[in-house]
Amino acid sequence: IIWQLNPKPWQMLFIALFSFVPIAPTFVLISKILGRKVLTFITINSKLTLRNFLIGAGTWAILLFVGTLLSFLVDKQSIEYVFDWQGFLAALLVIIILLPIQVLSEELVFRGFIPQSISFFKIPKNLVVLLSSLAFAVPHLMNPEAKDDPLWSLLAYGALGFAWLTAAKW
């Protein structure tokens, strides 16, 4: 519904910040209750490493490139170059502010809390990754690009979730 309203960049920022506000204190509270560092919700490793970051970023870049290339090969009209300086600068400001918050939120929830919660039930690691990837994909179906082909979007976001969980050493 939000995307049908065609929100302005500042409205998107407000929506994203509003969704992050309850997440951050919740993870701090959970870490205090469980006596764990917040980092343990993101990764099973003792620290974040540049190597793991580069593996995740590289996997994401490859999937993005392959997906874009396939989209272009299937429908050459699906990609159109349009540039608007005013829109670009407004979006850039939102991205600079929003990206670290949004990325942290997704890492905490989809690469930390959800797989750790699922693995609590002693199910096979592959099933943990599959269920967590699905959990990552479902909320992304609300993205504007997903409305035209939700099944393809579910598979694409599921693949991204799988790649990032793999890079996080799940």
Long-range contacts (C-beta under 8 A, 24 or more apart in sequence): 2-142, 3-142, 3-143, 3-144, 3-147, 8-90, 9-87, 9-90, 9-91, 9-93, 9-94, 10-90, 10-94, 12-94, 12-98, 13-94, 13-97, 13-98, 16-98, 16-101, 16-102, 17-98, 17-101, 19-105, 20-101, 20-102, 20-104, 20-105, 23-105, 23-108, 23-109, 24-105, 27-108, 27-113, 30-113, 38-108, 40-112, 41-108, 41-112, 41-113, 41-116, 42-107, 42-108, 42-111, 42-112, 42-168, 43-111, 43-112, 43-168, 43-169, 44-168, 44-169, 44-170, 45-169, 52-167, 52-168, 52-169, 55-167, 56-163, 56-164, 56-167, 56-168, 59-163, 59-164, 59-166, 59-167, 60-160, 60-163, 60-164, 63-156, 63-159, 63-160, 63-163, 67-156, 106-136, 110-135, 110-136, 110-161, 110-164, 110-165, 111-164, 111-165, 111-168, 111-170, 115-165, 115-170, 125-170, 128-170, 129-162, 129-165, 129-166, 129-170, 130-162, 132-161, 132-165, 132-170, 133-158, 133-159, 133-161, 133-162, 133-165, 134-158, 134-161, 135-161, 136-160, 136-161, 136-164, 137-161
